[in-house]
Amino acid sequence: MNILAVDAGNTRIKWARHEHEAWQETGWTPTSQPQLKAQWADLTPPDGIIVSNVAGPTTELTITSACQHWGVFPLFIRSQSSQCGVSNGYTSPQQLGSDRWAALIAARHFYPERDVLVVQSGTAVTIDTLGADGHFRGGMIMPGLGLMLDTLAHNTAGLVRQDGKIHDFPCNTPDAMMSGATNAIAGAVERGFRQLVERPLCLISGGDADILLPLLNIPAQKAEQLVLEGLLRIALET
């Protein structure tokens, strides 16, 4: 089956086409200035289109419009009470972001019968706990690295947003800001990980994954295209 999966986040719209048991074509465009029609003009026409969109109604309209020339209407997923072997522990299941839901489904597919901490490190950081039984127990949301640094610069007298480096003992203000923000995120991830017991593993994805991964003192690995992989599992089951 030829499936186009689309992950529309706050910063980027990422997409990939899956056929013959492999991802065939991939790409991305800025959410603020999307170029999907141009990017998809020569794309192999998909049989189905599945989308996670957390960027709002304007982005939904943009994606829908870009699909019109194929005559295929995209399926915009919403979090469910249960799906693809994952049960949703949220009090109101549909309040859970569709990107988080898709990532949890991918984690369950790749690592069944293991406790998994699913971390997405983008504009915001989400830290979600998936039990070995497939139950999503709950998760945390915190500002991402860029948001933390911007907030410090905009709301604190005397601090300016500058590129800093991560050090154990920062000796200048840009390094102190960078080290503080990254270690705050790493500390939250490690705190969430300590609640896991069944052969636990941390999967981390998103734009800041490469920055955060070396800071983690837990079994952790980078997970590429986690949301897209989850969308594919949903499409194949639908």
DASULHU-V676590 format. One line per field, one symbol per residue. psi: psi as a letter, one per 40 degrees, with the letter a starting at -180 (. if undefined). A space follows every 50 residues. Layout:
psi->???
This chain:
psi->hhhhhhhhaddihiiihhiffihdhiiiihddgifddddedeihhidihh hhheeidddddddddeedeefhhihhiiiidihfehiheidgdeehiddd ddddddddddgifihhhhhhgbdihhhhhhideehhdiiihiiidddddd ddddehhehhhihiihidgheidddddddddddddddddddddeeidgfi ihhhiidedddddeehfihiihhifdddddddddddd.
